[in-house]
Amino acid sequence: MLARVGKITDIGAGQMRVVRVGDAKVSLANVGGTFYAFDDTCTHQGCSLASGELSGTTVTCPCHGREFDVRSGEVLEGPADEPVATAVEIDGDDIVVRSPA
């Protein structure tokens, strides 16, 4: 499922926010003007990643410090061993996200 979830001007550089795509919560991150979207749910214990800290292309889960690469969803620091799903595209000024579910 694809959904337009906002404009590129809605999220400042270095910021994240959560949007709904169907039944899924998706985090959006703006890293230096490049946008990334990923499943908002940490694969370790289900905490919201958008509530965590964004440093460059790394998001740190606020609950247990698990780290994920926002570009690929890859686990950078465990014990989470499953990546988070990712999918985003820009259409003009619109941010379009594919549901990770």
MDAnalysis code that builds the backbone (N, CA, C; Angstrom):
import MDAnalysis as mda
import numpy as np

u = mda.Universe.empty(303, n_residues=101, atom_resindex=np.repeat(np.arange(101), 3), trajectory=True)
u.add_TopologyAttr("name", ["N", "CA", "C"] * 101)
u.add_TopologyAttr("resid", np.arange(1, 102))
u.add_TopologyAttr("resname", ["MET", "LEU", "ALA", "ARG", "VAL", "GLY", "LYS", "ILE", "THR", "ASP", "ILE", "GLY", "ALA", "GLY", "GLN", "MET", "ARG", "VAL", "VAL", "ARG", "VAL", "GLY", "ASP", "ALA", "LYS", "VAL", "SER", "LEU", "ALA", "ASN", "VAL", "GLY", "GLY", "THR", "PHE", "TYR", "ALA", "PHE", "ASP", "ASP", "THR", "CYS", "THR", "HIS", "GLN", "GLY", "CYS", "SER", "LEU", "ALA", "SER", "GLY", "GLU", "LEU", "SER", "GLY", "THR", "THR", "VAL", "THR", "CYS", "PRO", "CYS", "HIS", "GLY", "ARG", "GLU", "PHE", "ASP", "VAL", "ARG", "SER", "GLY", "GLU", "VAL", "LEU", "GLU", "GLY", "PRO", "ALA", "ASP", "GLU", "PRO", "VAL", "ALA", "THR", "ALA", "VAL", "GLU", "ILE", "ASP", "GLY", "ASP", "ASP", "ILE", "VAL", "VAL", "ARG", "SER", "PRO", "ALA"])
u.atoms.positions = np.array([
    [0.841, -1.176, 0.000],
    [0.000, 0.000, 0.000],
    [0.889, 1.243, 0.000],
    [0.667, 2.148, -0.938],
    [1.377, 3.425, -1.008],
    [0.489, 4.523, -0.445],
    [1.101, 5.458, 0.283],
    [0.335, 6.574, 0.829],
    [1.169, 7.839, 0.814],
    [0.541, 8.938, 0.428],
    [1.177, 10.253, 0.561],
    [1.000, 10.657, 2.015],
    [2.108, 10.936, 2.697],
    [2.042, 11.161, 4.140],
    [2.454, 12.564, 4.562],
    [2.853, 13.386, 3.609],
    [3.221, 14.748, 3.964],
    [4.054, 15.390, 2.888],
    [4.513, 16.589, 3.203],
    [5.365, 17.367, 2.311],
    [6.789, 17.362, 2.845],
    [7.746, 17.557, 1.959],
    [9.148, 17.558, 2.396],
    [9.435, 18.713, 3.356],
    [8.601, 19.733, 3.340],
    [8.786, 20.861, 4.258],
    [8.233, 20.579, 5.656],
    [7.549, 19.438, 5.843],
    [6.948, 19.110, 7.137],
    [7.955, 18.610, 8.166],
    [9.105, 18.121, 7.710],
    [10.085, 17.515, 8.622],
    [11.430, 18.193, 8.407],
    [11.912, 18.882, 9.423],
    [13.190, 19.577, 9.326],
    [14.366, 18.613, 9.336],
    [15.515, 19.087, 8.893],
    [16.742, 18.271, 8.898],
    [17.039, 17.796, 10.312],
    [17.363, 16.505, 10.431],
    [17.681, 15.903, 11.723],
    [16.477, 15.547, 12.560],
    [15.282, 15.646, 11.979],
    [14.066, 15.354, 12.723],
    [13.404, 14.068, 12.235],
    [12.560, 13.512, 13.108],
    [11.761, 12.334, 12.780],
    [10.322, 12.603, 13.193],
    [9.408, 11.866, 12.578],
    [8.010, 11.892, 13.011],
    [7.359, 10.589, 12.577],
    [6.243, 10.274, 13.212],
    [5.499, 9.047, 12.923],
    [4.283, 9.381, 12.071],
    [4.027, 8.535, 11.066],
    [2.826, 8.642, 10.246],
    [2.171, 7.268, 10.187],
    [0.916, 7.246, 9.836],
    [0.199, 5.976, 9.650],
    [0.084, 5.689, 8.163],
    [0.378, 4.452, 7.816],
    [0.178, 3.959, 6.451],
    [-0.639, 2.688, 6.607],
    [-1.936, 2.799, 6.337],
    [-2.819, 1.673, 6.612],
    [-2.827, 1.431, 8.113],
    [-2.553, 0.200, 8.509],
    [-2.511, -0.145, 9.927],
    [-1.122, 0.005, 10.532],
    [-0.146, 0.353, 9.725],
    [1.243, 0.414, 10.195],
    [1.643, 1.816, 10.623],
    [2.478, 1.888, 11.664],
    [3.120, 3.137, 12.051],
    [4.491, 3.153, 11.387],
    [4.784, 4.260, 10.717],
    [6.039, 4.396, 9.985],
    [6.749, 5.653, 10.479],
    [8.045, 5.527, 10.750],
    [8.858, 6.679, 11.109],
    [9.410, 7.305, 9.844],
    [9.381, 8.621, 9.790],
    [10.026, 9.366, 8.710],
    [11.199, 10.111, 9.317],
    [12.330, 10.109, 8.627],
    [13.508, 10.830, 9.084],
    [14.058, 11.674, 7.952],
    [14.483, 12.889, 8.284],
    [15.125, 13.781, 7.327],
    [16.594, 13.866, 7.724],
    [17.450, 13.276, 6.906],
    [18.894, 13.296, 7.156],
    [19.524, 14.177, 6.083],
    [19.771, 15.432, 6.430],
    [20.410, 16.354, 5.502],
    [19.655, 16.556, 4.200],
    [18.323, 16.523, 4.266],
    [17.509, 16.725, 3.070],
    [17.155, 15.458, 2.325],
    [17.668, 14.321, 2.770],
    [17.295, 13.022, 2.208],
    [16.325, 12.372, 3.184],
    [15.212, 11.874, 2.660],
    [14.170, 11.315, 3.512],
    [14.213, 9.794, 3.516],
    [13.964, 9.249, 4.698],
    [13.928, 7.806, 4.886],
    [12.664, 7.461, 5.651],
    [12.097, 6.306, 5.352],
    [10.924, 5.804, 6.064],
    [11.219, 4.382, 6.497],
    [10.809, 4.055, 7.710],
    [11.066, 2.713, 8.237],
    [9.997, 2.381, 9.269],
    [9.783, 1.099, 9.462],
    [8.821, 0.623, 10.445],
    [9.152, 1.280, 11.784],
    [8.170, 1.883, 12.429],
    [8.406, 2.598, 13.684],
    [8.639, 1.670, 14.862],
    [8.384, 0.396, 14.712],
    [8.450, -0.538, 15.830],
    [9.801, -1.233, 15.900],
    [10.517, -1.029, 17.001],
    [11.795, -1.711, 17.220],
    [11.557, -3.220, 17.231],
    [12.394, -3.953, 16.542],
    [12.224, -5.411, 16.456],
    [12.693, -6.119, 17.721],
    [13.230, -5.392, 18.677],
    [13.657, -6.007, 19.937],
    [12.473, -6.167, 20.881],
    [11.831, -5.045, 21.261],
    [10.696, -5.146, 22.175],
    [9.553, -4.220, 21.829],
    [9.503, -3.746, 20.594],
    [8.335, -3.033, 20.109],
    [8.218, -1.557, 20.440],
    [9.263, -0.926, 20.930],
    [9.206, 0.502, 21.251],
    [9.177, 1.346, 19.977],
    [8.688, 2.574, 20.093],
    [8.625, 3.502, 18.968],
    [10.005, 4.072, 18.669],
    [10.499, 3.826, 17.463],
    [11.817, 4.342, 17.083],
    [11.812, 5.853, 16.898],
    [10.679, 6.429, 16.495],
    [10.611, 7.878, 16.303],
    [10.750, 8.635, 17.621],
    [10.560, 7.935, 18.728],
    [10.755, 8.545, 20.043],
    [12.220, 8.517, 20.453],
    [13.031, 7.858, 19.636],
    [14.454, 7.733, 19.930],
    [15.253, 8.899, 19.396],
    [16.557, 8.693, 19.324],
    [17.474, 9.740, 18.885],
    [17.989, 9.437, 17.483],
    [18.013, 10.460, 16.646],
    [18.556, 10.351, 15.299],
    [19.912, 11.036, 15.280],
    [20.932, 10.292, 14.906],
    [22.285, 10.836, 14.789],
    [22.825, 10.416, 13.432],
    [22.877, 11.360, 12.498],
    [23.259, 10.999, 11.135],
    [22.222, 10.046, 10.585],
    [22.658, 8.886, 10.128],
    [21.736, 7.898, 9.571],
    [21.431, 6.767, 10.562],
    [21.717, 7.002, 11.844],
    [21.461, 5.999, 12.869],
    [20.354, 6.462, 13.801],
    [19.344, 5.597, 13.993],
    [18.311, 5.864, 14.984],
    [18.539, 4.910, 16.145],
    [18.475, 5.459, 17.364],
    [18.666, 4.666, 18.574],
    [17.334, 4.531, 19.288],
    [16.933, 3.299, 19.541],
    [15.680, 3.021, 20.235],
    [15.754, 3.600, 21.657],
    [14.703, 4.314, 22.079],
    [14.731, 4.932, 23.398],
    [14.605, 3.940, 24.550],
    [14.145, 2.734, 24.281],
    [13.905, 1.779, 25.364],
    [15.149, 1.018, 25.798],
    [15.922, 0.522, 24.857],
    [17.056, -0.320, 25.220],
    [18.314, -0.016, 24.414],
    [18.327, 1.107, 23.682],
    [19.540, 1.533, 22.994],
    [19.888, 0.770, 21.730],
    [18.955, 0.021, 21.173],
    [19.227, -0.693, 19.924],
    [19.360, 0.323, 18.810],
    [20.288, 0.085, 17.895],
    [20.533, 1.032, 16.812],
    [20.225, 0.415, 15.457],
    [19.621, 1.239, 14.588],
    [19.270, 0.819, 13.239],
    [19.739, 1.878, 12.250],
    [20.128, 1.441, 11.064],
    [20.479, 2.348, 9.970],
    [19.187, 2.731, 9.262],
    [18.850, 4.022, 9.231],
    [17.583, 4.455, 8.642],
    [17.558, 4.261, 7.131],
    [18.722, 4.126, 6.498],
    [18.775, 3.939, 5.045],
    [18.356, 2.538, 4.641],
    [18.715, 1.542, 5.429],
    [18.481, 0.150, 5.050],
    [17.626, -0.623, 6.048],
    [17.478, -0.094, 7.264],
    [16.781, -0.817, 8.322],
    [17.679, -1.792, 9.060],
    [18.921, -1.911, 8.631],
    [19.871, -2.868, 9.203],
    [20.125, -2.597, 10.686],
    [20.241, -3.674, 11.468],
    [20.587, -3.575, 12.878],
    [22.075, -3.235, 12.972],
    [22.384, -2.154, 13.688],
    [23.777, -1.767, 13.889],
    [24.283, -2.181, 15.266],
    [23.372, -2.202, 16.239],
    [23.713, -2.564, 17.610],
    [22.558, -3.361, 18.178],
    [22.809, -4.622, 18.589],
    [21.772, -5.528, 19.066],
    [21.436, -5.303, 20.520],
    [20.591, -6.196, 21.079],
    [20.391, -7.562, 20.658],
    [19.309, -7.762, 19.613],
    [18.669, -6.723, 19.134],
    [17.732, -6.937, 18.026],
    [18.506, -7.590, 16.891],
    [17.903, -8.591, 16.261],
    [18.614, -9.238, 15.158],
    [17.833, -9.178, 13.854],
    [16.633, -8.605, 13.899],
    [15.823, -8.448, 12.700],
    [15.839, -6.981, 12.281],
    [16.065, -6.703, 11.011],
    [16.033, -5.311, 10.550],
    [14.602, -4.777, 10.553],
    [14.477, -3.454, 10.472],
    [13.160, -2.848, 10.298],
    [12.947, -2.622, 8.805],
    [11.714, -2.770, 8.364],
    [11.394, -2.603, 6.945],
    [11.489, -1.133, 6.551],
    [11.872, -0.876, 5.312],
    [12.017, 0.496, 4.833],
    [11.408, 0.664, 3.448],
    [10.884, 1.861, 3.167],
    [10.394, 2.188, 1.825],
    [9.905, 3.627, 1.794],
    [10.509, 4.463, 0.942],
    [10.076, 5.856, 0.802],
    [10.451, 6.351, -0.584],
    [9.668, 7.297, -1.085],
    [10.042, 7.977, -2.319],
    [9.499, 9.394, -2.244],
    [10.110, 10.273, -2.999],
    [9.678, 11.664, -3.068],
    [9.045, 11.878, -4.433],
    [7.863, 12.461, -4.432],
    [7.147, 12.760, -5.673],
    [6.890, 14.261, -5.673],
    [7.760, 15.014, -6.324],
    [7.675, 16.465, -6.258],
    [7.990, 16.913, -4.849],
    [7.026, 17.541, -4.173],
    [7.192, 17.962, -2.778],
    [6.541, 16.978, -1.801],
    [5.939, 15.908, -2.325],
    [5.233, 14.941, -1.483],
    [6.142, 13.799, -1.054],
    [5.930, 13.359, 0.183],
    [6.607, 12.157, 0.688],
    [5.628, 11.006, 0.533],
    [6.051, 9.956, -0.160],
    [5.218, 8.787, -0.424],
    [5.873, 7.589, 0.241],
    [5.102, 6.857, 1.024],
    [5.632, 5.724, 1.797],
    [4.867, 4.458, 1.450],
    [5.607, 3.361, 1.352],
    [4.995, 2.044, 1.186],
    [4.906, 1.417, 2.572],
    [3.761, 0.878, 2.894],
    [3.556, 0.233, 4.184],
    [4.518, -0.939, 4.357],
    [5.192, -1.013, 5.523],
    [6.085, -2.141, 5.769],
    [5.332, -3.417, 6.110],
    [4.031, -3.292, 6.391],
    [3.245, -4.474, 6.791],
    [2.780, -5.245, 5.581],
])
